[in-house]
């Protein structure tokens, strides 16, 4: 049992690392309305000292995205309470583990791992998502923007799959903090999360 728990913890950490690398945002696209920025440079003269040749070079511009903490959580990521910021690991979930990494800007990464040792081998089911956290009072919404899931079933190898799109339905919780833990009360009851070690 201890081996399964350690394997589960290691797998959960690996899923978080995989999420960070696979779900990193791409370079920001240029703003089509802003148009290109033109830089005019003078090239060295080769004929008369008073003559210069000018060239125009287009450079890509990017738009910085900012969030307003006073938008009431109605759109995108925003500032979250300090008590929620950190990497949290679920407690007393049996063969399941839920890791949530909540950032101060309101973005999050989440990895849910279920592992069961079976006579035929290790069954595993993982879901990795990233998205935005919206907080209004004690209501916490996790709004995924990207996510994948994978399953390895030793009893039915043909049904196994890797990195398939997962459900992106937002999840709503009532949250509270106590003694260094956070508690999320959702569809399946209250789950305690402690800081991940």
Secondary structure, DSSP 8 states (H G I E B T S, - for coil): -HHHHHHHHHHHHHHHHHHHHHS--------TTT--EEEEEE---SS-TT---EEEEEE---------TTSTTSSS-----GGG-EEEEESS-TTEEEEEEE-TTSEEEEEEEEEEEETTEEEEEEEEEEEEEEEETTEEEEEEEEEEEEEE-TT-GGG-EEEEE-----EEEEEEEETTEEEEEETTEEEEEEE--
